[in-house]
Amino acid sequence: MSSLVSALKGYIQIIDALNDRVGKAVSWLTLVMVLGTFLIVVLRYALNYGSVASQECIAYLHALVFMMGVAYTLKVDGHVRVDIFYQGFSRRTKAWVDCSGVILLLLPVSAFIGWSSWDYVVESWKIHESSGNSGGLPGVFLIKSTLVITACLLALQGSALFLDSLLIALDLKPVKESD
């Protein structure tokens, strides 16, 4: 039993490390986005210069930050919880609630996002879709790919959350490890 628990903990650590790296790398895009927005505003109002490509670039960065940061946000428990009862539950009861949430909500939603966006992304890749705007950016197919990548990262982090919660619920993970 202890080797199974060790293997599960190892899997959880790998998924957590993956989403931690992705989340921290993507977080730097917020700085790029702020600086880019500042530059666009200065160019527009000080030099009367505007660019569709630069505006699309900011929109794509925003999409990347949101889409690629979802699994990291789940990992660090940064999503908004609207609960009345959860905060008062014991550690084990919270773990059972989290297990149920992953199985009943998170994994089905991740699967739906991946499944429903797959053809959309494949078609975009087939034609190497670019912006429909004159002067817009090429590579729209790349940004659309984040739909599938997000679904995968979210499902992986959900599985890690489920296993971690299950270990807590079954009292196989000491209190000091989860903090």
Buried (B, 14 or more C-beta within 10 A) or exposed (E): EEEEBEEBBEBBEEBBEBBBEBBEEBEEBBEBBEEBBEEBEEBBEEEEEEEEEBBBBBEBBBBBBEBBBBBBBBBEEEEEEEEEEEEEEEEEEBBBBBBEBBEEEBBEBBBEBBEEBEEEBEEBEEEEBEBEEEEBBEBBBBBBBBBBBBBBBBBBBBBBBBBBBBBBBEEBBEEEEEE
